Amino acid sequence: MKSSYDIKLLEKILKVIEISIRPSLNVDGGDISVVSLEGNTLYVKLCGACSCCPMASETLKYSVEKTLQCMVSTDLAVIAV
């Protein structure tokens, strides 16, 4: 997947993931990795327990995406790959 992104935006996203999102996923045995950023669309992979959890789509939409929209940019969309 080819990425086109703003490096400062990516740095902010990675910081929020590391500080605010990853710890809560780790508590339940899950994790997240960034695959690419294309414009305002962030492609991520849910790992560990999150990869097979029936609540993964809700976690992605209502936790990961909402946190990034609140802390980085309201224009961000997060999609699992």
C-alpha positions as CSV (number, residue, x, y, z in Angstrom):
1,M,0.0,0.0,0.0
2,K,1.5,3.3,-1.0
3,S,1.3,6.1,1.5
4,S,0.9,9.8,1.0
5,Y,0.8,11.7,4.2
6,D,1.9,14.7,6.3
7,I,4.8,13.7,8.5
8,K,3.7,15.9,11.4
9,L,0.2,14.4,11.2
10,L,1.6,10.9,11.4
11,E,3.9,11.9,14.3
12,K,0.8,13.2,16.2
13,I,-1.1,10.0,15.4
14,L,1.7,7.7,16.5
15,K,2.1,9.7,19.8
16,V,-1.6,9.4,20.6
17,I,-1.6,5.7,19.8
18,E,1.4,5.1,22.0
19,I,0.1,7.1,25.0
20,S,-3.7,6.9,24.9
21,I,-4.8,3.9,22.7
22,R,-2.2,1.1,22.9
23,P,-2.2,0.8,26.7
24,S,-6.0,0.2,26.8
25,L,-5.7,-2.4,24.1
26,N,-2.7,-4.1,25.8
27,V,-4.8,-4.6,29.0
28,D,-7.1,-7.0,27.1
29,G,-4.2,-8.7,25.3
30,G,-4.5,-6.7,22.1
31,D,-2.5,-4.2,20.1
32,I,-2.6,-2.0,17.1
33,S,-0.1,-1.2,14.3
34,V,-0.3,1.5,11.7
35,V,-0.2,0.2,8.1
36,S,-0.4,3.5,6.3
37,L,-1.7,7.0,6.2
38,E,-3.3,8.3,3.0
39,G,-4.5,11.8,3.4
40,N,-6.8,11.8,6.4
41,T,-7.4,8.0,6.3
42,L,-5.4,5.9,8.7
43,Y,-5.1,2.2,7.9
44,V,-4.4,0.0,10.9
45,K,-4.1,-3.6,11.8
46,L,-5.6,-4.9,15.1
47,C,-3.3,-7.5,16.6
48,G,-3.3,-10.0,19.4
49,A,-6.7,-10.6,21.1
50,C,-8.1,-7.7,19.1
51,S,-7.6,-9.5,15.8
52,C,-10.3,-12.1,16.6
53,C,-12.5,-10.2,19.0
54,P,-16.2,-9.8,18.1
55,M,-16.1,-6.2,19.4
56,A,-13.1,-5.2,17.2
57,S,-15.1,-3.1,14.8
58,E,-16.7,-1.2,17.8
59,T,-13.3,-0.7,19.4
60,L,-11.9,0.6,16.1
61,K,-14.8,3.1,15.5
62,Y,-15.7,4.2,19.1
63,S,-12.3,4.0,20.8
64,V,-9.5,4.3,18.3
65,E,-11.1,6.6,15.7
66,K,-12.9,8.8,18.3
67,T,-9.8,9.2,20.3
68,L,-7.7,10.2,17.3
69,Q,-10.5,12.6,16.1
70,C,-10.6,14.3,19.5
71,M,-6.8,14.5,20.0
72,V,-5.4,14.9,16.5
73,S,-7.9,15.9,13.8
74,T,-11.7,15.6,13.4
75,D,-11.1,14.8,9.8
76,L,-9.4,11.4,10.5
77,A,-11.0,8.2,9.4
78,V,-9.6,4.9,10.7
79,I,-9.9,1.7,8.7
80,A,-8.8,-1.8,9.6
81,V,-6.9,-3.9,7.0
